[in-house]
Amino acid sequence: MTDSTPAPGSVALITGGTGGFGRALATKLREREVTAVLADLDSERNRSVAADLGCPFVALDVTDRAANEAVVAQVEAEHGRLDAAYLNAGISAAKSEDALDLDEFMRVVEIDLFGVVYGVQAARPAIRRAGGGAIVVTASLAGLAPMATDPGYSVAKGGAIAFVRSMAPRLAREGTTISAICPGFADTAIIDRIRHEFTAAGFPVLTAEEVADAMIAAWAEGEPGAAYVVQPGVGTVNYRFKGVPAARTEAGEPAAVPETLRPKDMR
Ligand SMILES: NC(=O)c1ccc[n+]([C@@H]2O[C@H](COP(=O)([O-])OP(=O)(O)OC[C@H]3O[C@@H](n4cnc5c(N)ncnc54)[C@H](O)[C@@H]3O)[C@@H](O)[C@H]2O)c1
């Protein structure tokens, strides 16, 4: 992708908006005269981060379905429209132990996967009302290459990518492009616990700005259902899924999937 630009005057919602990627993205969107509404957990720190960036703040816990709907309604009421939703809020497991902590697993999946599902459900009608736009989900490289140290995160991010790919045709029909960003490790608070290991090993990590550039390009020119890998020294790559072996008929010919099971635009 090249760096083209969303239209000035458009309105974007960023969940996890006061975190590392959220702040970098909000700064770049503001430079492009886009209103970036930062949605994040309610705290003094998060409110003041938004104020310092000159962005409106809305309190949101993405695991609360009704709150997702209310935030989108508030954005439309206060800013007149919603053109793009960045579903970016996320956490990883705090521990990395052999025993699987199911409570923590469920918490990560609730935020990183179901938070995305609720966000799409809430933003979809508003973006359609604006005449179409974009939904950009911050997944992770861990959704394509599962991390042995964090099964919950791997499941949630893999699920988010599958959700994006599954939803893409129906959203594209109403003018909304949904895509996923899959960054490798990047220098934000989420890697605070393990940053010293990267430093000690001389392992390169992304800057938040590099990821934000990919997030902007995904809005401006993303392909429906795409998963954009972002890696240090590589840039942004549209990941090509290998596909699966097609079923074969008794005669050995590739079998076509029944028409009713195919998306409408593929019939
Ligand atoms: N930094 C990395 O190495 C990396 C790599 C790949 C993907 N990601 C993903 O990028 C996204 C942004 O993370 P980041 O790197 O900016 O980290 P970050 O910790 O700086 O930001 C995450 C933000 O999400 C918010 N958040 C957490 N739970 C929430 C909830 N229930 N409701 C609303 N907001 C909530 C946090 O308050 C925080 O502001 C996450 O989805 C993360 O999984 C990060």
The ligand as an SDF file (V2000), in Angstrom:
LIG
                    3D

 44 48  0  0  0  0  0  0  0  0999 V2000
    2.3970   -3.3570   20.4380 N   0  0  0  0  0  0  0  0  0  0  0  0
    2.4740   -4.5490   19.8710 C   0  0  0  0  0  0  0  0  0  0  0  0
    3.5220   -5.2190   19.8980 O   0  0  0  0  0  0  0  0  0  0  0  0
    1.2760   -5.0900   19.1220 C   0  0  0  0  0  0  0  0  0  0  0  0
    1.4970   -6.0010   18.0860 C   0  0  0  0  0  0  0  0  0  0  0  0
    0.4010   -6.5120   17.3980 C   0  0  0  0  0  0  0  0  0  0  0  0
   -0.8770   -6.0970   17.7260 C   0  0  0  0  0  0  0  0  0  0  0  0
   -1.0580   -5.2090   18.7500 N   0  0  0  0  0  0  0  0  0  0  0  0
   -2.4330   -4.8090   19.0490 C   0  0  0  0  0  0  0  0  0  0  0  0
   -2.5470   -3.4170   18.8630 O   0  0  0  0  0  0  0  0  0  0  0  0
   -3.6690   -2.9280   19.6070 C   0  0  0  0  0  0  0  0  0  0  0  0
   -3.2620   -1.6460   20.3120 C   0  0  0  0  0  0  0  0  0  0  0  0
   -2.2900   -1.9750   21.2840 O   0  0  0  0  0  0  0  0  0  0  0  0
   -1.0450   -1.0350   21.6340 P   0  0  0  0  0  0  0  0  0  0  0  0
    0.1720   -1.7390   21.1360 O   0  0  0  0  0  0  0  0  0  0  0  0
   -1.3090    0.3550   21.2280 O   0  0  0  0  0  0  0  0  0  0  0  0
   -1.0140   -1.2260   23.2320 O   0  0  0  0  0  0  0  0  0  0  0  0
   -1.5070   -0.2430   24.3770 P   0  0  0  0  0  0  0  0  0  0  0  0
   -1.5160   -1.0720   25.6030 O   0  0  0  0  0  0  0  0  0  0  0  0
   -0.6630    1.0030   24.3650 O   0  0  0  0  0  0  0  0  0  0  0  0
   -2.9910    0.1570   23.9420 O   0  0  0  0  0  0  0  0  0  0  0  0
   -4.1070   -0.6880   24.1450 C   0  0  0  0  0  0  0  0  0  0  0  0
   -5.2790    0.2160   24.5010 C   0  0  0  0  0  0  0  0  0  0  0  0
   -6.4530   -0.6040   24.6300 O   0  0  0  0  0  0  0  0  0  0  0  0
   -7.1900   -0.1240   25.7480 C   0  0  0  0  0  0  0  0  0  0  0  0
   -8.0810   -1.1530   26.2760 N   0  0  0  0  0  0  0  0  0  0  0  0
   -7.7590   -2.2940   26.9460 C   0  0  0  0  0  0  0  0  0  0  0  0
   -8.8670   -2.9470   27.3040 N   0  0  0  0  0  0  0  0  0  0  0  0
   -9.9210   -2.1980   26.8640 C   0  0  0  0  0  0  0  0  0  0  0  0
  -11.3250   -2.3610   26.9440 C   0  0  0  0  0  0  0  0  0  0  0  0
  -11.8970   -3.4000   27.5630 N   0  0  0  0  0  0  0  0  0  0  0  0
  -12.1160   -1.3910   26.3870 N   0  0  0  0  0  0  0  0  0  0  0  0
  -11.5570   -0.3280   25.7650 C   0  0  0  0  0  0  0  0  0  0  0  0
  -10.2290   -0.1310   25.6700 N   0  0  0  0  0  0  0  0  0  0  0  0
   -9.4290   -1.0580   26.2130 C   0  0  0  0  0  0  0  0  0  0  0  0
   -6.1150    0.2580   26.7650 C   0  0  0  0  0  0  0  0  0  0  0  0
   -6.6340    1.1190   27.7570 O   0  0  0  0  0  0  0  0  0  0  0  0
   -5.0780    0.9060   25.8680 C   0  0  0  0  0  0  0  0  0  0  0  0
   -5.2940    2.3030   25.7190 O   0  0  0  0  0  0  0  0  0  0  0  0
   -4.0940   -4.0690   20.5110 C   0  0  0  0  0  0  0  0  0  0  0  0
   -5.2350   -4.6910   19.9690 O   0  0  0  0  0  0  0  0  0  0  0  0
   -2.9050   -5.0120   20.4780 C   0  0  0  0  0  0  0  0  0  0  0  0
   -3.2570   -6.3400   20.7360 O   0  0  0  0  0  0  0  0  0  0  0  0
   -0.0100   -4.6840   19.4490 C   0  0  0  0  0  0  0  0  0  0  0  0
  1  2  1  0
  2  3  2  0
  2  4  1  0
  4  5  1  0
  4 44  2  0
  5  6  2  0
  6  7  1  0
  7  8  2  0
  8  9  1  0
  8 44  1  0
  9 10  1  0
  9 42  1  0
 10 11  1  0
 11 12  1  0
 11 40  1  0
 12 13  1  0
 13 14  1  0
 14 15  2  0
 14 16  1  0
 14 17  1  0
 17 18  1  0
 18 19  2  0
 18 20  1  0
 18 21  1  0
 21 22  1  0
 22 23  1  0
 23 24  1  0
 23 38  1  0
 24 25  1  0
 25 26  1  0
 25 36  1  0
 26 27  1  0
 26 35  1  0
 27 28  2  0
 28 29  1  0
 29 30  1  0
 29 35  2  0
 30 31  1  0
 30 32  2  0
 32 33  1  0
 33 34  2  0
 34 35  1  0
 36 37  1  0
 36 38  1  0
 38 39  1  0
 40 41  1  0
 40 42  1  0
 42 43  1  0
M  CHG  2   8   1  16  -1
M  END
$$$$
